[in-house]
Amino acid sequence: MTAPHQTHLTAEYDSAAQARAIERSIRPEIDDIEGDRTTARLGRDGQRVELTVAATDLVALRAGINTWLTLRGVAEDALVGRK
């Protein structure tokens, strides 16, 4: 897939342990959600979780961004609920 459109999303957490929990929560979705028009890459560097969404067109990019922000939000809500 040629993906001329992309965005890079970064979230920083209070601790590396929190960032690791968020990353582990959404990592399984990386291979399950990718389609013909979008891809996503996930990484973590200490307290930061970085997500890059790439797409063949802007409509697919918007949909991909919405999907990944929602998944990250659910993971964050679940983490807060554990405290």
ChimeraX commands (.cxc) that place a marker at each C-alpha (Angstrom):
marker #1 position 0.00,0.00,0.00 radius 0.5
marker #1 position 1.27,3.43,-0.88 radius 0.5
marker #1 position 0.26,5.79,1.92 radius 0.5
marker #1 position 0.85,9.43,1.01 radius 0.5
marker #1 position -1.03,10.69,4.07 radius 0.5
marker #1 position 0.05,10.11,7.66 radius 0.5
marker #1 position -0.11,11.52,11.14 radius 0.5
marker #1 position 2.03,10.93,14.18 radius 0.5
marker #1 position 0.33,10.86,17.60 radius 0.5
marker #1 position 2.32,10.98,20.82 radius 0.5
marker #1 position 1.03,10.68,24.38 radius 0.5
marker #1 position 3.19,11.08,27.46 radius 0.5
marker #1 position 2.24,9.39,30.73 radius 0.5
marker #1 position 3.25,9.87,34.36 radius 0.5
marker #1 position 5.46,6.79,34.34 radius 0.5
marker #1 position 7.05,4.27,32.01 radius 0.5
marker #1 position 4.86,1.60,33.64 radius 0.5
marker #1 position 1.71,3.46,32.59 radius 0.5
marker #1 position 3.01,3.91,29.06 radius 0.5
marker #1 position 3.89,0.21,28.90 radius 0.5
marker #1 position 0.38,-0.75,30.03 radius 0.5
marker #1 position -1.20,1.46,27.36 radius 0.5
marker #1 position 1.11,0.09,24.67 radius 0.5
marker #1 position 0.41,-3.51,25.66 radius 0.5
marker #1 position -3.32,-2.82,25.66 radius 0.5
marker #1 position -3.45,-1.56,22.09 radius 0.5
marker #1 position -0.59,-3.51,20.46 radius 0.5
marker #1 position -2.72,-6.61,19.67 radius 0.5
marker #1 position -4.99,-4.43,17.54 radius 0.5
marker #1 position -2.20,-3.35,15.18 radius 0.5
marker #1 position -2.40,-6.47,12.99 radius 0.5
marker #1 position -6.13,-6.99,13.45 radius 0.5
marker #1 position -7.35,-3.55,12.35 radius 0.5
marker #1 position -5.13,-2.74,9.38 radius 0.5
marker #1 position -6.95,-2.70,6.09 radius 0.5
marker #1 position -6.33,-2.03,2.43 radius 0.5
marker #1 position -6.31,1.74,2.97 radius 0.5
marker #1 position -4.71,2.27,6.40 radius 0.5
marker #1 position -1.80,1.01,8.46 radius 0.5
marker #1 position -0.58,1.85,11.94 radius 0.5
marker #1 position 2.76,1.60,13.73 radius 0.5
marker #1 position 3.07,1.67,17.50 radius 0.5
marker #1 position 6.12,2.37,19.61 radius 0.5
marker #1 position 7.06,3.30,23.15 radius 0.5
marker #1 position 9.99,5.29,24.44 radius 0.5
marker #1 position 10.00,5.48,28.23 radius 0.5
marker #1 position 6.91,7.45,29.24 radius 0.5
marker #1 position 5.82,8.11,25.65 radius 0.5
marker #1 position 3.57,6.04,23.44 radius 0.5
marker #1 position 3.88,6.90,19.77 radius 0.5
marker #1 position 1.41,5.93,17.10 radius 0.5
marker #1 position 1.72,6.61,13.38 radius 0.5
marker #1 position -1.34,6.19,11.19 radius 0.5
marker #1 position -0.84,6.14,7.42 radius 0.5
marker #1 position -3.50,6.01,4.73 radius 0.5
marker #1 position -4.02,6.10,1.00 radius 0.5
marker #1 position -6.58,8.91,1.24 radius 0.5
marker #1 position -7.75,11.54,3.71 radius 0.5
marker #1 position -11.07,9.85,4.51 radius 0.5
marker #1 position -9.24,6.66,5.49 radius 0.5
marker #1 position -6.72,8.70,7.50 radius 0.5
marker #1 position -9.50,10.38,9.49 radius 0.5
marker #1 position -11.16,7.04,10.15 radius 0.5
marker #1 position -7.86,5.51,11.22 radius 0.5
marker #1 position -7.06,8.39,13.56 radius 0.5
marker #1 position -10.51,8.15,15.14 radius 0.5
marker #1 position -10.13,4.39,15.62 radius 0.5
marker #1 position -6.70,4.60,17.25 radius 0.5
marker #1 position -7.57,7.56,19.46 radius 0.5
marker #1 position -10.65,5.69,20.66 radius 0.5
marker #1 position -8.63,2.55,21.42 radius 0.5
marker #1 position -6.00,4.57,23.26 radius 0.5
marker #1 position -8.74,6.36,25.22 radius 0.5
marker #1 position -10.33,3.08,26.28 radius 0.5
marker #1 position -6.92,1.79,27.41 radius 0.5
marker #1 position -6.35,4.98,29.39 radius 0.5
marker #1 position -9.79,4.75,31.01 radius 0.5
marker #1 position -9.14,1.13,31.97 radius 0.5
marker #1 position -5.78,2.08,33.46 radius 0.5
marker #1 position -7.33,4.85,35.57 radius 0.5
marker #1 position -10.02,2.43,36.72 radius 0.5
marker #1 position -7.33,0.10,38.06 radius 0.5
marker #1 position -5.87,2.67,40.44 radius 0.5
marker link #1:1,2 radius 0.2
marker link #1:2,3 radius 0.2
marker link #1:3,4 radius 0.2
marker link #1:4,5 radius 0.2
marker link #1:5,6 radius 0.2
marker link #1:6,7 radius 0.2
marker link #1:7,8 radius 0.2
marker link #1:8,9 radius 0.2
marker link #1:9,10 radius 0.2
marker link #1:10,11 radius 0.2
marker link #1:11,12 radius 0.2
marker link #1:12,13 radius 0.2
marker link #1:13,14 radius 0.2
marker link #1:14,15 radius 0.2
marker link #1:15,16 radius 0.2
marker link #1:16,17 radius 0.2
marker link #1:17,18 radius 0.2
marker link #1:18,19 radius 0.2
marker link #1:19,20 radius 0.2
marker link #1:20,21 radius 0.2
marker link #1:21,22 radius 0.2
marker link #1:22,23 radius 0.2
marker link #1:23,24 radius 0.2
marker link #1:24,25 radius 0.2
marker link #1:25,26 radius 0.2
marker link #1:26,27 radius 0.2
marker link #1:27,28 radius 0.2
marker link #1:28,29 radius 0.2
marker link #1:29,30 radius 0.2
marker link #1:30,31 radius 0.2
marker link #1:31,32 radius 0.2
marker link #1:32,33 radius 0.2
marker link #1:33,34 radius 0.2
marker link #1:34,35 radius 0.2
marker link #1:35,36 radius 0.2
marker link #1:36,37 radius 0.2
marker link #1:37,38 radius 0.2
marker link #1:38,39 radius 0.2
marker link #1:39,40 radius 0.2
marker link #1:40,41 radius 0.2
marker link #1:41,42 radius 0.2
marker link #1:42,43 radius 0.2
marker link #1:43,44 radius 0.2
marker link #1:44,45 radius 0.2
marker link #1:45,46 radius 0.2
marker link #1:46,47 radius 0.2
marker link #1:47,48 radius 0.2
marker link #1:48,49 radius 0.2
marker link #1:49,50 radius 0.2
marker link #1:50,51 radius 0.2
marker link #1:51,52 radius 0.2
marker link #1:52,53 radius 0.2
marker link #1:53,54 radius 0.2
marker link #1:54,55 radius 0.2
marker link #1:55,56 radius 0.2
marker link #1:56,57 radius 0.2
marker link #1:57,58 radius 0.2
marker link #1:58,59 radius 0.2
marker link #1:59,60 radius 0.2
marker link #1:60,61 radius 0.2
marker link #1:61,62 radius 0.2
marker link #1:62,63 radius 0.2
marker link #1:63,64 radius 0.2
marker link #1:64,65 radius 0.2
marker link #1:65,66 radius 0.2
marker link #1:66,67 radius 0.2
marker link #1:67,68 radius 0.2
marker link #1:68,69 radius 0.2
marker link #1:69,70 radius 0.2
marker link #1:70,71 radius 0.2
marker link #1:71,72 radius 0.2
marker link #1:72,73 radius 0.2
marker link #1:73,74 radius 0.2
marker link #1:74,75 radius 0.2
marker link #1:75,76 radius 0.2
marker link #1:76,77 radius 0.2
marker link #1:77,78 radius 0.2
marker link #1:78,79 radius 0.2
marker link #1:79,80 radius 0.2
marker link #1:80,81 radius 0.2
marker link #1:81,82 radius 0.2
marker link #1:82,83 radius 0.2
view
